[in-house]
Amino acid sequence: MQPAPTLGTLGAMRSVQWDVEGRDRPTPYTRVYVRGMWLNRDKQAFEGEQHTLDKALTQQRSGNTPPTRLTRRRLDVRTASVAGMPVRTARPRTDAPVARVLYLHGGGYVHPLTKDYWRLVRSLTSVPAEVVVPAYPLAPDATVDDVLPRLMSLVSAVSADGLPLVVMGDSAGGALSLVIAQQLRDTRGARPAGVVLLSPWLDATLDEEQVRDLEATDPMLAESGLRAAGRWWAGDRSPADPLVSPVNGWLDDLPPLDVYIGDRDILRPAVDLLADRARTSEVALHVHEHPAMFHVWMTRAIPEAARTRHALVELVRRRAGA
């Protein structure tokens, strides 16, 4: 963890960098892969409120996917209970970690861990890093007010030994990562070395005008069911509340923020809003936009994902000062 900056250093932190990375067109393999996503109707999981609920409850009954056999063979994986949550920790078997990554999985606050996440975890441990993956309670039974205190307790636990901490998450987990950083700032908690948001769901209302146009190009997400999931997670709060839609929160005095987003993702417009707000805030934001990429592509078994995972490893090393 790093000490909080003083007022005299804040001005130097203000910067917004937006890079378009990767190729304009996906590789042939990825084009076939995405065609399969459309044929399988992957986005049906979030089409309509009732269908979204039924699908989510079915997946929740199946439970979180445990670490794969390959993950267990390559890594030292341990399970503990922290703040009433199952928490798995994966680390290299030989190399001592130079960083710790708290990874918060996505799934619209309603879907549990899937096996694709363990592919990303394996990559992140090559920093070398210890990767902490909580299976936090899900909506509709749990809300942000139920879960956030548990996650803050976990952050306190993993910050105790001073190993540089990077808070990272995708989709709903990306939103939670930003919320946690804002909470740590507000409570004067230990400061993460960096915050990395992968295809983050920054605005649970999905009120941006471009969302509807982008849905036709997004093979994974549908706005109707996603909006419902946001309401369930908000509980008694408005979905626009900064604890649910952190793009509406105060951005000053946060650790460096890195955002990875594809242009075939209905969550992209809120990244534009985040960048606009960051330009008038004391924060360093770097957006890595990937053309023709879909929601949370970096967890998949495609060439573009492998390149992004390599970039994430390098980013964690830099943030940790390794």
Long-range contacts (C-beta under 8 A, 24 or more apart in sequence): 1-159, 1-162, 1-163, 1-164, 1-165, 1-190, 1-191, 1-192, 1-193, 2-164, 2-191, 2-192, 2-193, 2-255, 3-191, 4-185, 4-188, 4-191, 4-253, 5-253, 10-252, 10-253, 10-282, 11-282, 13-256, 13-282, 13-283, 13-284, 14-281, 14-282, 14-283, 14-284, 15-284, 15-285, 16-275, 16-278, 16-279, 16-285, 16-286, 16-287, 17-285, 17-286, 17-287, 18-275, 18-286, 18-287, 18-289, 19-286, 19-287, 19-288, 19-289, 20-289, 20-290, 20-291, 21-288, 21-289, 21-290, 21-311, 22-290, 22-291, 22-292, 22-293, 22-304, 22-307, 22-308, 23-291, 23-292, 23-304, 24-291, 24-292, 25-291, 25-292, 26-292, 26-293, 26-302, 26-304, 27-302, 27-303, 27-304, 29-302, 29-303, 30-292, 30-302, 30-303, 30-304, 33-300, 33-302, 34-219, 34-294, 37-219, 37-220, 37-294, 38-219, 42-219, 42-220, 43-218, 43-219, 43-220, 43-221, 43-222, 44-222, 45-111, 45-225, 46-108, 46-221, 46-222, 46-223, 46-224, 46-225, 46-226, 46-229, 47-222, 47-224, 47-225, 48-222, 48-224, 48-225, 49-224, 49-225, 49-228, 51-225, 52-108, 52-110, 52-224, 52-225, 52-226, 52-228, 52-229, 53-110, 53-140, 53-228, 56-108, 56-110, 56-111, 56-138, 56-139, 56-140, 56-229, 59-110, 59-111, 59-112, 60-110, 60-111, 60-112, 60-138, 62-112, 63-112, 64-112, 64-113, 64-135, 65-112, 65-113, 65-114, 65-115, 65-117, 65-118, 67-118, 67-121, 68-115, 68-118, 70-118, 70-122, 71-118, 71-121, 71-122, 74-122, 75-121, 75-122, 75-125, 82-134, 82-150, 82-153, 82-154, 82-157, 83-149, 83-150, 83-151, 83-153, 83-154, 84-150, 85-134, 85-135, 85-136, 85-137, 85-150, 85-154, 86-134, 86-135, 87-132, 87-133, 87-134, 87-135, 87-154, 88-132, 88-133, 88-135, 89-130, 89-131, 89-132, 89-133, 90-121, 90-122, 90-125, 90-130, 90-131, 90-133, 91-125, 91-128, 91-129, 91-130, 91-131, 92-125, 92-126, 92-128, 95-128, 96-128, 97-127, 97-128, 97-129, 97-130, 97-163, 98-127, 98-128, 98-129, 98-163, 98-164, 98-317, 98-320, 98-322, 99-127, 99-128, 99-129, 99-130, 99-163, 99-164, 99-165, 99-166, 99-193, 99-316, 99-317, 99-319, 99-320, 99-322, 100-129, 100-130, 100-131, 100-132, 100-158, 100-163, 100-164, 100-165, 100-166, 101-127, 101-129, 101-130, 101-131, 101-132, 101-165, 101-166, 101-167, 101-168, 101-316, 102-132, 102-134, 102-154, 102-155, 102-158, 102-165, 102-166, 102-167, 102-168, 102-177, 103-131, 103-132, 103-133, 103-168, 103-169, 103-173, 104-134, 104-136, 104-151, 104-167, 104-168, 104-169, 104-170, 104-172, 104-173, 104-174, 104-176, 104-177, 104-180, 105-133, 105-135, 105-169, 105-170, 105-173, 106-169, 106-170, 106-171, 106-172, 106-173, 106-174, 106-198, 106-199, 106-201, 106-296, 107-138, 107-171, 107-172, 107-173, 108-171, 108-172, 108-201, 108-225, 108-226, 108-229, 108-230, 109-138, 109-139, 109-172, 109-229, 109-230, 109-232, 109-233, 110-138, 110-139, 110-140, 110-229, 110-232, 110-233, 111-138, 112-138, 116-299, 116-300, 116-301, 117-299, 119-299, 119-300, 119-301, 119-309, 120-298, 120-299, 120-309, 120-312, 123-309, 123-310, 123-312, 123-313, 124-168, 124-309, 124-312, 124-313, 124-316, 126-313, 127-313, 127-316, 127-317, 127-320, 127-322, 129-166, 129-316, 129-320, 130-163, 132-158, 136-176, 139-229, 139-232, 139-233, 140-232, 143-232, 143-233, 143-234, 143-235, 143-236, 143-237, 144-179, 144-233, 144-234, 144-235, 144-237, 144-243, 144-244, 145-235, 145-236, 145-237, 145-243, 146-235, 148-176, 148-179, 148-180, 148-183, 148-243, 151-176, 151-180, 152-180, 152-183, 152-184, 152-189, 155-180, 155-184, 155-189, 155-190, 156-189, 156-190, 159-189, 159-190, 164-193, 164-319, 164-320, 164-321, 165-190, 165-192, 165-193, 166-192, 166-193, 166-194, 166-195, 166-196, 166-316, 166-319, 166-320, 167-192, 167-194, 167-195, 167-196, 168-195, 168-196, 168-197, 168-198, 168-312, 168-316, 169-196, 169-197, 169-198, 169-200, 170-197, 170-198, 170-199, 170-200, 170-296, 170-298, 170-299, 171-198, 171-199, 171-200, 171-201, 171-267, 171-295, 171-296, 172-201, 172-229, 172-233, 173-198, 174-198, 174-199, 174-200, 174-201, 174-202, 174-259, 175-200, 175-201, 175-202, 175-204, 175-244, 175-245, 175-246, 178-202, 178-246, 178-249, 178-257, 179-242, 179-243, 179-246, 179-249, 181-254, 181-255, 181-257, 182-242, 182-246, 182-249, 182-250, 182-254, 185-253, 185-254, 191-255, 192-255, 193-255, 193-319, 193-320, 193-321, 194-255, 194-256, 194-257, 194-258, 194-315, 194-316, 194-319, 195-254, 195-255, 195-256, 195-257, 195-258, 196-257, 196-258, 196-259, 196-260, 196-312, 196-315, 196-316, 197-257, 197-258, 197-259, 197-260, 198-260, 198-296, 198-298, 199-260, 199-261, 199-262, 199-265, 199-267, 199-295, 199-296, 199-297, 200-259, 200-261, 200-267, 200-270, 200-271, 201-226, 201-230, 201-267, 201-270, 202-245, 202-246, 202-247, 202-267, 202-270, 202-271, 202-273, 202-274, 203-240, 203-245, 203-247, 203-248, 203-267, 203-269, 203-270, 203-273, 204-230, 204-231, 204-233, 204-234, 204-239, 204-240, 204-244, 204-245, 205-230, 205-239, 205-240, 205-245, 206-230, 206-266, 208-269, 208-270, 208-272, 208-273, 209-269, 210-268, 210-269, 211-266, 211-269, 214-264, 214-265, 214-266, 214-268, 214-269, 215-266, 217-263, 217-264, 218-264, 218-265, 218-266, 218-294, 218-295, 219-264, 219-294, 220-265, 220-294, 220-295, 220-296, 221-265, 221-266, 221-267, 221-295, 223-266, 226-266, 247-273, 247-274, 247-277, 250-281, 251-277, 251-278, 251-281, 251-282, 251-283, 252-281, 252-282, 252-283, 253-282, 253-283, 254-283, 256-284, 256-285, 256-286, 256-319, 257-283, 257-284, 257-285, 257-286, 258-285, 258-286, 258-287, 258-288, 258-315, 259-285, 259-286, 259-287, 259-288, 260-288, 260-290, 260-298, 260-308, 260-312, 261-287, 261-288, 261-289, 261-290, 262-289, 262-290, 262-291, 262-292, 262-293, 262-294, 262-295, 262-297, 263-289, 263-290, 263-291, 263-292, 263-293, 264-292, 264-293, 264-294, 264-295, 265-293, 265-294, 265-295, 266-295, 267-295
